[in-house]
């Protein structure tokens, strides 16, 4: 409702500002300016036409020209408003023209933002074959989010294998199949996603994206390219991780270990899957291997990583070896470091109600712009989700908005005969459209950060409680040893640690006190279980 209201306000403001200030031009003038590379001028003329007609077909086609002209001018965040307005008119000719840009806007604005408009105002037949993939992907993601897994599958399979969106459709398919308990099919699609992930970074020949790469060099264009490459690498890592999870859940532990091992250590995904890999070892009672994987988080290279469950599992592994003093030290350090953080997160959420997403987006942006290996504990807590491709894309979109406002003033000043200044005419309308875009970015990003903060805070509180239970368990064992040593020994005699099995492709080296980046994640402790030792009564 808020989105619809703002769109209407912006349109009215632009119309009032422009009426009577610029003369109506012919369609041929728009095309002439566009073909000669004067894209901002073409957009201005088409916008003026839109405000001088009451005909829906004429207005919607004019908006389609504004959209494409602004994109060609490098003003994609400004163009997004006109893209949405064009498809809302539901004039098929205009929609078919503008929907060629759907894949581009899906990259620049995100599927979550765009899908509701595509689903509500467009049909599959409105799209050219290449652009239709964005429509199918939007429906698949919407159905997956609503729990319609069969419907998600039906839409995802319609994405063309040659499309840059195809790897994303494979990820969606695998997820839907997993929810439907079709593990074999899910594993195959996650494997295909891994193999085709680089396709996500491809620019299709003859597409608008290909032209933009040539026409829009510069720092922000390079950032979009870098983000696209990072997203492709991130997608590959996630699809490999999903394979490992499926293999683990189906009891194929050796195969799961091998999949976990190939996730690139430079990936943010790896910092989470290392913990999952440690759980796999713990489930097999290989506690020394569990501790070896978890100690990697103490490496300077992983100091940025935040996962409160790491300490919990480490304490559990020490307990399983009956090394109570070591477990106690982990618990005390955990309570000291993270007890205050839990309070700070709770206070921040209580101080900023859900109705205002801006503070959440602001703190997420601040953490993202901070150095990776930050000393600020709150930023380390936020690192786990604000450095995802999704939030980085939103943050870059806001940077793009600020750059576009400056570019619009410059483009307006180039032609003195049509110059209106930043608050009137076409530039004034674009300012209103960009202000709307900032609100949508802050809303999406703020909601994402708030929900993530609440979810991770709940995990943190749960982990604090687990630590307290383990502390009580330690005290109980110590009391049993003091009061009834024979009973304590007999109840612990069956506890111990299995010797980890070393694969043929694994080497054995001693630890010399230094962490090396190519070694982290591969350590194995050599602790001897204390279960049943120290209190046994010797025989005659």
SEVOMAR-700627 format. One line per field, with one value per residue (C-alpha): residue in one letter; residue number from 1; x, y, z. Coordinates in steps of 0.25 Angstrom, whole numbers, plus 5000, padded with zeros to 4 digits. Each point is the difference from the previous one (the first is absolute). Layout:
res [a; ...]
n [NUM; ...]
x [X; ...]
y [Y; ...]
z [Z; ...]
! end
This chain:
res [x; x; x; x; x; x; x; x; x; x; x; x; x; x; x; x; x; x; x; x; x; x; x; x; x; x; x; x; x; x; x; x; x; x; x; x; x; x; x; x; x; x; x; x; x; x; x; x; x; x; x; x; x; x; x; x; x; x; x; x; x; x; x; x; x; x; x; x; x; x; x; x; x; x; x; x; x; x; x; x; x; x; x; x; x; x; x; x; x; x; x; x; x; x; x; x; x; x; x; x; x; x; x; x; x; x; x; x; x; x; x; x; x; x; x; x; x; x; x; x; x; x; x; x; x; x; x; x; x; x; x; x; x; x; x; x; x; x; x; x; x; x; x; x; x; x; x; x; x; x; x; x; x; x; x; x; x; x; x; x; x; x; x; x; x; x; x; x; x; x; x; x; x; x; x; x; x; x; x; x; x; x; x; x; x; x; x; x; x; x; x; x; x; x; x; x; x; x; x; x; x; x; x; x; x; x; x; x; x; x; x; x; x; x; x; x; x; x; x; x; x; x; x; x; x; x; x; x; x; x; x; x; x; x; x; x; x; x; x; x; x; x; x; x; x; x; x; x; x; x; x; x; x; x; x; x; x; x; x; x; x; x; x; x; x; x; x; x; x; x; x; x; x; x; x; x; x; x; x; x; x; x; x; x; x; x; x; x; x; x; x; x; x; x; x; x; x; x; x; x; x; x; x; x; x; x; x; x; x; x; x; x; x; x; x; x; x; x; x; x; x; x; x; x; x; x; x; x; x; x; x; x; x; x; x; x; x; x; x; x; x; x; x; x; x; x; x; x; x; x; x; x; x; x; x; x; x; x; x; x; x; x; x; x; x; x; x; x; x; x; x; x; x; x; x; x; x; x; x; x; x; x; x; x; x; x; x; x; x; x; x; x; x; x; x; x; x; x; x; x; x; x; x; x; x; x; x; x; x; x; x; x; x; x; x; x; x; x; x; x; x; x; x; x; x; x; x; x; x; x; x; x; x; x; x; x; x; x; x; x; x; x; x; x; x; x; x; x; x; x; x; x; x; x; x; x; x; x; x; x; x; x; x; x; x; x; x; x; x; x; x; x; x; x; x; x; x; x; x; x; x; x; x; x; x; x; x; x; x; x; x; x; x; x; x; x; x; x; x; x; x; x; x; x; x; x; x; x; x; x; x; x; x; x; x; x; x; x; x; x; x; x; x; x; x; x; x; x; x; x; x; x; x; x; x; x; x; x; x; x]
n [1; 2; 3; 4; 5; 6; 7; 8; 9; 10; 11; 12; 13; 14; 15; 16; 17; 18; 19; 20; 21; 22; 23; 24; 25; 26; 27; 28; 29; 30; 31; 32; 33; 34; 35; 36; 37; 38; 39; 40; 41; 42; 43; 44; 45; 46; 47; 48; 49; 50; 51; 52; 53; 54; 55; 56; 57; 58; 59; 60; 61; 62; 63; 64; 65; 66; 67; 68; 69; 70; 71; 72; 73; 74; 75; 76; 77; 78; 79; 80; 81; 82; 83; 84; 85; 86; 87; 88; 89; 90; 91; 92; 93; 94; 95; 96; 97; 98; 99; 100; 101; 102; 103; 104; 105; 106; 107; 108; 109; 110; 111; 112; 113; 114; 115; 116; 117; 118; 119; 120; 121; 122; 123; 124; 125; 126; 127; 128; 129; 130; 131; 132; 133; 134; 135; 136; 137; 138; 139; 140; 141; 142; 143; 144; 145; 146; 147; 148; 149; 150; 151; 152; 153; 154; 155; 156; 157; 158; 159; 160; 161; 162; 163; 164; 165; 166; 167; 168; 169; 170; 171; 172; 173; 174; 175; 176; 177; 178; 179; 180; 181; 182; 183; 184; 185; 186; 187; 188; 189; 190; 191; 192; 193; 194; 195; 196; 197; 198; 199; 200; 201; 202; 203; 204; 205; 206; 207; 208; 209; 210; 211; 212; 213; 214; 215; 216; 217; 218; 219; 220; 221; 222; 223; 224; 225; 226; 227; 228; 229; 230; 231; 232; 233; 234; 235; 236; 237; 238; 239; 240; 241; 242; 243; 244; 245; 246; 247; 248; 249; 250; 251; 252; 253; 254; 255; 256; 257; 258; 259; 260; 261; 262; 263; 264; 265; 266; 267; 268; 269; 270; 271; 272; 273; 274; 275; 276; 277; 278; 279; 280; 281; 282; 283; 284; 285; 286; 287; 288; 289; 290; 291; 292; 293; 294; 295; 296; 297; 298; 299; 300; 301; 302; 303; 304; 305; 306; 307; 308; 309; 310; 311; 312; 313; 314; 315; 316; 317; 318; 319; 320; 321; 322; 323; 324; 325; 326; 327; 328; 329; 330; 331; 332; 333; 334; 335; 336; 337; 338; 339; 340; 341; 342; 343; 344; 345; 346; 347; 348; 349; 350; 351; 352; 353; 354; 355; 356; 357; 358; 359; 360; 361; 362; 363; 364; 365; 366; 367; 368; 369; 370; 371; 372; 373; 374; 375; 376; 377; 378; 379; 380; 381; 382; 383; 384; 385; 386; 387; 388; 389; 390; 391; 392; 393; 394; 395; 396; 397; 398; 399; 400; 401; 402; 403; 404; 405; 406; 407; 408; 409; 410; 411; 412; 413; 414; 415; 416; 417; 418; 419; 420; 421; 422; 423; 424; 425; 426; 427; 428; 429; 430; 431; 432; 433; 434; 435; 436; 437; 438; 439; 440; 441; 442; 443; 444; 445; 446; 447; 448; 449; 450; 451; 452; 453; 454; 455; 456; 457; 458; 459; 460; 461; 462; 463; 464; 465; 466; 467; 468; 469; 470; 471; 472; 473; 474; 475; 476; 477; 478; 479; 480; 481; 482; 483; 484; 485; 486; 487; 488; 489; 490; 491; 492; 493; 494; 495; 496; 497; 498; 499; 500; 501; 502; 503; 504; 505; 506; 507; 508; 509; 510; 511; 512; 513; 514; 515; 516; 517; 518; 519; 520; 521; 522; 523; 524; 525; 526; 527; 528; 529; 530; 531; 532; 533; 534; 535; 536; 537; 538; 539; 540]
x [5000; 5011; 5007; 4988; 4997; 5014; 5000; 4987; 5006; 5013; 4992; 4991; 5012; 5007; 4988; 4997; 5015; 5001; 4986; 5002; 5015; 5004; 4993; 4995; 5009; 4997; 5004; 5010; 5008; 5001; 5005; 5010; 5006; 5000; 5007; 5010; 5004; 4994; 4992; 4997; 4994; 4992; 4995; 4996; 4993; 4992; 4997; 4994; 4992; 4994; 4996; 4993; 4991; 4988; 5001; 5004; 5008; 5007; 5004; 5004; 5009; 5006; 5003; 5007; 5009; 5003; 5004; 5009; 5006; 5004; 5006; 5008; 5004; 5005; 4989; 4994; 4995; 4992; 4995; 4994; 4989; 4996; 5002; 4989; 4991; 5000; 4996; 4990; 4993; 4998; 5001; 5006; 5008; 5007; 5002; 5006; 5010; 5004; 5000; 5013; 5006; 4995; 5012; 5008; 4991; 5000; 5015; 5000; 4987; 5000; 4989; 4994; 4996; 4996; 4993; 4987; 4998; 5004; 4990; 4989; 5001; 5006; 4998; 5010; 4995; 5004; 5015; 5010; 5006; 5013; 4993; 4989; 5010; 4999; 4985; 5001; 5011; 4991; 4988; 5009; 5006; 4987; 4994; 5011; 4999; 4985; 5002; 4995; 5012; 4994; 4996; 5014; 5005; 4990; 5005; 5015; 5001; 4995; 5013; 5008; 5013; 5008; 4995; 5009; 4988; 5001; 5009; 4991; 4988; 5009; 5002; 4985; 4996; 5010; 4994; 4986; 5003; 5007; 4987; 4992; 5010; 5005; 5015; 5005; 4995; 5004; 5014; 5001; 4995; 5009; 5012; 4995; 4999; 5015; 5004; 4992; 5002; 5010; 4989; 4993; 5011; 4999; 4995; 4991; 5004; 4991; 4994; 4998; 5010; 5011; 4998; 5000; 5014; 5005; 4993; 5001; 5014; 5004; 5002; 4985; 4999; 5012; 4994; 4987; 5009; 5008; 4987; 4995; 5013; 4999; 4986; 5003; 5011; 4991; 4989; 5010; 5005; 4985; 4997; 5012; 4996; 4986; 5005; 5008; 4988; 4992; 5011; 5001; 4985; 4999; 5012; 5011; 5009; 5013; 4995; 4994; 5014; 5006; 4990; 5002; 5015; 4999; 4992; 5010; 5006; 4999; 4985; 4991; 4992; 5012; 5001; 4986; 5002; 5013; 4991; 4990; 5012; 5004; 4986; 5002; 5013; 4993; 4988; 5010; 5006; 5013; 5002; 5014; 4997; 4988; 5010; 5010; 4990; 4994; 5014; 5001; 4991; 5011; 5008; 5003; 4994; 4987; 4999; 4989; 4991; 4989; 4993; 4996; 4997; 5015; 5003; 4988; 5005; 5014; 4996; 4991; 5012; 5009; 4989; 4999; 5014; 4998; 5010; 4991; 5010; 5002; 4985; 4999; 5010; 4992; 4987; 5006; 5006; 4987; 4992; 5010; 5001; 4985; 4991; 5002; 4998; 4986; 4996; 5005; 4992; 4987; 5001; 5002; 4988; 4992; 5004; 4997; 4986; 4997; 4992; 5013; 5010; 5010; 5008; 5002; 5004; 5010; 5007; 5001; 5006; 5010; 5004; 5002; 5009; 5008; 5013; 4997; 5009; 4993; 5002; 4985; 4993; 4986; 5006; 5006; 4986; 4994; 5011; 4993; 4989; 5003; 5011; 4991; 4998; 4986; 5003; 5013; 4991; 4990; 5011; 5007; 4986; 5000; 5013; 4995; 4988; 5010; 5009; 4987; 4996; 5013; 5000; 4986; 5004; 5012; 4991; 4990; 5011; 5005; 4989; 4997; 4987; 4993; 5007; 4990; 5009; 4999; 4987; 4991; 4996; 5006; 5012; 4990; 4991; 5013; 5004; 4986; 5001; 5014; 4995; 4990; 5011; 5008; 4987; 4998; 5015; 5000; 4987; 5005; 5014; 4995; 4990; 5010; 5010; 4989; 4995; 5014; 5004; 4988; 5003; 5014; 4997; 4991; 5011; 5009; 4991; 4998; 5015; 5001; 4990; 5007; 5013; 4993; 4995; 5014; 5005; 4990; 5004; 5015; 4997; 4992; 5011; 5010; 4991; 4998; 5015; 5001; 4988; 5000; 5012; 4997; 4986; 5006; 5011; 4990; 4990; 5011; 5008; 4992; 5003; 5012; 5005; 5001; 5013; 4997; 5002; 5010; 4997; 5010; 5000; 5003; 5014; 5004; 5008; 5003; 4995; 5011; 4992; 4997; 4988; 5001; 4989; 5001; 5000; 4988; 4988; 5009; 5005; 4998; 5003; 5007; 4994; 4998; 4986; 5000; 4987; 5001; 5014; 5006; 4990; 5000; 5002; 5012; 4998; 5008]
y [5000; 5010; 4996; 5003; 5013; 5005; 4996; 5008; 5012; 5001; 4999; 5012; 5008; 4998; 5003; 5013; 5004; 4998; 5004; 5013; 5000; 4992; 4998; 4987; 4993; 4990; 4985; 5002; 5010; 4989; 4990; 5010; 5004; 4985; 4995; 5011; 4996; 5012; 4991; 5010; 5010; 4988; 4997; 5014; 5002; 4986; 5004; 5014; 4992; 4991; 5012; 5006; 4989; 4993; 4988; 4987; 4994; 5013; 5003; 4985; 5000; 5013; 4995; 4988; 5009; 5008; 4986; 4996; 5013; 5002; 4986; 5003; 5013; 4992; 5004; 4987; 5003; 5012; 4991; 4990; 5009; 5002; 4985; 4997; 5011; 4994; 4986; 5005; 5007; 4986; 5004; 4988; 5007; 5009; 4988; 4992; 5011; 5003; 4985; 4998; 5007; 4990; 4992; 5013; 5005; 4987; 5001; 5015; 5000; 4986; 4989; 5002; 5014; 4998; 4987; 5005; 5010; 4990; 4990; 5010; 5008; 4991; 4987; 4990; 5004; 5015; 4996; 4997; 4986; 5005; 5009; 4990; 4992; 5012; 4998; 4985; 5002; 5010; 4991; 4988; 5008; 5006; 4986; 4994; 5011; 4997; 4985; 4996; 4991; 4993; 5013; 5005; 4988; 5002; 5014; 4998; 4989; 5011; 5008; 4998; 4993; 5010; 5012; 5006; 4998; 4985; 4997; 5007; 4992; 4987; 5005; 5002; 4987; 4993; 5007; 4997; 4985; 4999; 5005; 4990; 4989; 4997; 4999; 4994; 5010; 5011; 4995; 5000; 5014; 5005; 4993; 5007; 5013; 4999; 4997; 5011; 5011; 5008; 5001; 5010; 5010; 4999; 5011; 4995; 5005; 5011; 5003; 5014; 4996; 4997; 5014; 5006; 4994; 5008; 5013; 5001; 4999; 5005; 4996; 4997; 4991; 4993; 4998; 4994; 4990; 4996; 4998; 4991; 4992; 4999; 4995; 4989; 4995; 5001; 4992; 4989; 4999; 4999; 4989; 4992; 5002; 4996; 4987; 4997; 5002; 4991; 4989; 5002; 4999; 4987; 4993; 5002; 5006; 4998; 5006; 5012; 5002; 5000; 5011; 5008; 5000; 5006; 5013; 5011; 5005; 5014; 4999; 5005; 4988; 4992; 5006; 4995; 4986; 4998; 5000; 4990; 4991; 5000; 4996; 4988; 4996; 5001; 4991; 4990; 5002; 5005; 5011; 5003; 5002; 5009; 5008; 5001; 5006; 5010; 5005; 5005; 5012; 5004; 5003; 5015; 4997; 4997; 5010; 5008; 4987; 5000; 4987; 4998; 4985; 4998; 5002; 4991; 4989; 5001; 5000; 4987; 4993; 5003; 4995; 4987; 4998; 5003; 5011; 5009; 5011; 5002; 5001; 5009; 5010; 5000; 5003; 5011; 5007; 4999; 5006; 5011; 5004; 4998; 5002; 5015; 4999; 4993; 5012; 5010; 4993; 4999; 5015; 5004; 4992; 5006; 5014; 4999; 4995; 4992; 5011; 5008; 4992; 5011; 4998; 4985; 5003; 5011; 4991; 4989; 5010; 5004; 4986; 4997; 5012; 4997; 4992; 4985; 4997; 5010; 5001; 5004; 4988; 5005; 5001; 4986; 4996; 5007; 4995; 4986; 5006; 5014; 4995; 4991; 5003; 5004; 5011; 5005; 5002; 5008; 5009; 5001; 5005; 5011; 5004; 5000; 5009; 5010; 5000; 5001; 5013; 5006; 4995; 5005; 5015; 4999; 4994; 5011; 5011; 4995; 5006; 5014; 5002; 4989; 5001; 5001; 4997; 4989; 5003; 5003; 4993; 4986; 5001; 5003; 4988; 4991; 5005; 4996; 4987; 4998; 5004; 4989; 4990; 5003; 4997; 4987; 4996; 5004; 4993; 4987; 5001; 5004; 4989; 4990; 5005; 5001; 4985; 4995; 5007; 4994; 4986; 5000; 5007; 4988; 4990; 5008; 5000; 4985; 4998; 5007; 4991; 4988; 5005; 5001; 4986; 4995; 5008; 4993; 4986; 5003; 5003; 4988; 4991; 5007; 4997; 4986; 4998; 5006; 4993; 4986; 4998; 4985; 5004; 5012; 4990; 4989; 5010; 5006; 4988; 4998; 5015; 5003; 5004; 4993; 5001; 5008; 4993; 5006; 5000; 4996; 5015; 5005; 5002; 5000; 5012; 5005; 5014; 5010; 5011; 5008; 5000; 4999; 5004; 4987; 4992; 5006; 4990; 4988; 4999; 4988; 5001; 4988; 5001; 4987; 4998; 5002; 4992; 4989; 5004; 5005; 4995; 4985; 4991; 4991; 4985; 4991]
z [5000; 5004; 4987; 4991; 5007; 4998; 4985; 4999; 5007; 4992; 4987; 5004; 5005; 4987; 4991; 5008; 4999; 4985; 4995; 4991; 5002; 4988; 4986; 4995; 4990; 4990; 5001; 4989; 5009; 5011; 4991; 4993; 5014; 5004; 4987; 5001; 5014; 5007; 5010; 5011; 4989; 4995; 5013; 5003; 4987; 5002; 5014; 4995; 4990; 5011; 5008; 4988; 4997; 5007; 4990; 5008; 4988; 4997; 5014; 5003; 4987; 5004; 5014; 4993; 4992; 5013; 5006; 4989; 4998; 5015; 5000; 4988; 5007; 5012; 5009; 5003; 5014; 4994; 4989; 5010; 5003; 4986; 4997; 5011; 4996; 4985; 5004; 5010; 4988; 4994; 4986; 4993; 4989; 5010; 5010; 4989; 4997; 5015; 5005; 4991; 5012; 5011; 5002; 5001; 5011; 5007; 5001; 5004; 5009; 5005; 4998; 5013; 4996; 4986; 5000; 5006; 4989; 4989; 5005; 5002; 4987; 4990; 4993; 4993; 4986; 5003; 5000; 4989; 5001; 5007; 5010; 5003; 5009; 5010; 5001; 5003; 5010; 5007; 5001; 5005; 5011; 5004; 5001; 5007; 5011; 5001; 5002; 4986; 4997; 4989; 4993; 5002; 4993; 4988; 4998; 5003; 4989; 4990; 5001; 4987; 5003; 4991; 5010; 5010; 5010; 4997; 5012; 5009; 4995; 5003; 5015; 5001; 4994; 5009; 5013; 4995; 4998; 5013; 5007; 4992; 5005; 4986; 5005; 4987; 4991; 5010; 5000; 4985; 4998; 5011; 4992; 4987; 5007; 5005; 4986; 4993; 5011; 4991; 4990; 5010; 4997; 4985; 4991; 4989; 4986; 4994; 5014; 5006; 5011; 4989; 4995; 5014; 5003; 4988; 5002; 5015; 5004; 5014; 5015; 5002; 4988; 5005; 5013; 4993; 4992; 5013; 5008; 4988; 5001; 5015; 4999; 4990; 5009; 5012; 4992; 4997; 5015; 5004; 4990; 5005; 5014; 4997; 4994; 5012; 5009; 4991; 5001; 5015; 5002; 4992; 5008; 4989; 5010; 4992; 4988; 5008; 5006; 4986; 4995; 5012; 4997; 4987; 5004; 4998; 5013; 4994; 5000; 5011; 4999; 5004; 5014; 5003; 4993; 5008; 5012; 4994; 4996; 5015; 5003; 4991; 5007; 5013; 4996; 4997; 5014; 4994; 5010; 4997; 4986; 5005; 5008; 4989; 4990; 5011; 5004; 4986; 5004; 5009; 4988; 4997; 4986; 5006; 5011; 4993; 5000; 5011; 5003; 5015; 4998; 4997; 5015; 5004; 4992; 5004; 5015; 4996; 4994; 5012; 5009; 4992; 5003; 5014; 5000; 5009; 5003; 4985; 4998; 5012; 4994; 4987; 5007; 5009; 4988; 4992; 5011; 5002; 4985; 4995; 5012; 4998; 4985; 5002; 5009; 4990; 4988; 5009; 5003; 4986; 4995; 5012; 4997; 4985; 4997; 4988; 4993; 4997; 4992; 4999; 5012; 4997; 4986; 5005; 5010; 4989; 4991; 5011; 5003; 4985; 4998; 5012; 4998; 5000; 5012; 5009; 5015; 5001; 5005; 4995; 4986; 5001; 5004; 4988; 4990; 5000; 4991; 4995; 4992; 4992; 4985; 5003; 5010; 4992; 4988; 5008; 5005; 4987; 4994; 5010; 4996; 4986; 5004; 5006; 4987; 4991; 5007; 4997; 4986; 4997; 5004; 4991; 4988; 5002; 5000; 4987; 4991; 5005; 4991; 5008; 5014; 5011; 5013; 5009; 5007; 4987; 4987; 4997; 5010; 5011; 4997; 4999; 5014; 5005; 4994; 5006; 5013; 4999; 4996; 5012; 5009; 4993; 5002; 5014; 5002; 4994; 5006; 5014; 5001; 4996; 5011; 5010; 4998; 4999; 5013; 5007; 4995; 5004; 5013; 5003; 4996; 5009; 5012; 4998; 5000; 5013; 5006; 4995; 5006; 5013; 5000; 4996; 5012; 5009; 4994; 5003; 5014; 5001; 4995; 5009; 5012; 4996; 5000; 5013; 5007; 4993; 4991; 4997; 4994; 4992; 4994; 4997; 4993; 4991; 4996; 4987; 4996; 4992; 4986; 4987; 4993; 4988; 4987; 4990; 4986; 4989; 4995; 5014; 5006; 5015; 5005; 5014; 5004; 5003; 5006; 4987; 4992; 4985; 4990; 4992; 5013; 5007; 5001; 4999; 5014; 5009; 5015; 5007; 5014; 5008; 5006; 5015; 5001; 5011; 5004; 5013; 5010; 4997; 5012; 4998; 5001; 5010]
! end
